[in-house]
Amino acid sequence: MSKIDEDKPFVPVRIAVLTVSDSRALADDRSGDALVARIEAAGHALAYRKIIRDERDAIAAQLREWCADPEVDVVISTGGTGLTGRDVTVEAHRDVYEKEIEAFGTVFTIVSMKKIGTSAVQSRATGGVAQGTYLFALPGSPGACKDAWDEILVFQLDYRHRPCNFVEIMPRLDEHLRRK
């Protein structure tokens, strides 16, 4: 089973939070607030926080901008992962991914099933990598953001987590771009 190796140092990562919504502002962005609180409580750095409308091209452009920024290691978006016509966050993420982390959505569904039963099938949470940056798209509910962080991301974004974690392979995410 997984565990934290206390003999290893904690390595903070820089995380940007993107809320996708046509109706939210920072003052009422409870999902973004939940993520920021957890990011900071875990000892990571909040690199940026932004709210953007449900527009596929705009979401993808923001993801690309943060992927190109050396001050961002991880982008977590919240909102726009459902099934309605305005839910385009997953498509925007996939426009940017170089590699998708297929198991992220599967594990998120397993976590969600324990909390909300078969309603979990309506979420299209996803994860991927682009330009050496991790990207995760979470549903827009505070509960879903808490579940994703508390059950998956807090461990995978901790360098001390064993048997493996996302942080330890960060230096190699873009190695294909450095080959001669």
N, C-alpha and C positions, 0 to 999 in steps of 0.2 A: 504494500500500500504506500501511498504518498506520505511524505513527512517533510518537515523543515529541518535542514542540517544547520544546527546552531554554530558549527565550526566555520561556516562560510560567512563572509560579510554580506550585509544587505546592500544591494545596488539599486539606487533609485532610478526610475525611468521618467522621461518627460512625456506627458500625456496631454493631448488636445481633446476637448469635448465639443462635439457638434450636435446641437439639437435641431432636428428637422421638423418644422412646424409652420403652418400658415397662420396660426393663431396665438402662439406663445411669445412672451417677452421674458427677459431675464427675471423680472419680478415674480412671475408665476411658473417658472420652469422647474417644477419639482423633480423631474427625472434628471435633468442636468445637475441640480443641487445635490441629489442623492449620489451621483457619480463623483462630483467634485469632493464632497465630504469623505467618501471612501478612498479616493485617490490620495488626498492629503493625510487622512488617518493612517494609511498604509506606509507613508513616508515618501511617496512619489511626488513629483513636481507637476503642477498644472501649467502646461506650456501656453495654451490658449483656450478660450471658450467663446463660442459663437452660436447664434441662432440663424438659421437659413430657411427660406421657404422650400416647399416640396416641389422643386424643379430639378429634374434629373441632371441637366447640364451644369447647373450652378452647384449642385452637391458634388458632382464629379470634379469640377474645377477646384472647389475648396479642398477636397481630398488630395488632389494632385499638388496643390500649393503646399499643403502641410507635409506631404511626402517628400517634397523637394527641400524642405526646411531642415537644416541640421539640428535645430533645437527641438524637433519632434521625433520621438521614438515610436509612439503609439497614438492612433486616433480612435476614439470611441464615439460613434454617433448613436443617437437615440431618436426614435420616431421614424415613421414612414416604412415600416417593415411588414405592414399588414397586406390585405388583399384588395383594398379599394383602388379606384382609378388614380387617386392622388398619391398612393403609396409607391414611391419610385426609388427609395433609398437603396434597396438591394440591387436594383439594376444599375444605379450610379456607382455603387461599390464595385460591382463586377466589371464595369467599364474601366476601372482603374487597376484592379488586381492583376498581378503577374502570376500569382499562385493563390488558389483558394484553399482555406483550411476547412475542408468539408466536415470534419468531425466536430468543429465548433458548434455548428447548427444542430447537429445530432445530440451532442452533450447538453446544449441549452434546452432542447426539447425534453430530454430526460429529466433535467432539473425542473422544468416547468410542469411536466406531468405530475410531479409530486405535489405541486402547489395548486394547479388549476385544472387538473385532469385533462380530458380530451380537448379542451379549449386550446391547449398548447399547439395543436395542428395549425392554428391560424397565424402563428408567428413564422416569419422567415428570417430569423436571426442568422447572420453570416459573419465569417471572418476571412481575412486574406492578408497577403503581403504585397507591397509595391515599393520599389526603390528603397528597400531595406527598412521599411516602416510597416508595423502591424496595423491592420484596420479591422475594426469590429463594428457591426451594425446591430444594435439592440432595439427591441420594441420601445415604444414611447411611454410606457407606464413606469412609475417609480418602482413598483414591485418587481417588474421584470429586470430593471436596471440593477436593483439590489441583488436579485437572485443571480444574475450573470456575474456580477462582481464577487459576491460572497461565496459562490459555489465554484467558479471557474477562474476568473481573471486574477483575483487576489493571489491565487497559488501560481498560476502560469506566468505572472509578471513579477514573481519573487525568485531571484537568483538562487536562493537557498533551497527552493522546493526540489525534492527528489521523488522519483528517479530522474526527472528531466523537467525543463521549463523553457519558456519562450526567450527569456533574457540571455541565457547562456549561448544561444545560437544567433543572437543579434549581429555580432560581427561578421557572420557568414551569410547573412540574408541576401546581400548584393554581390557576393563573390563572383558570380557569373559576369558581372559588368567589369570586373577588374582583370579578368583573364586576358592574356595576350594571344 
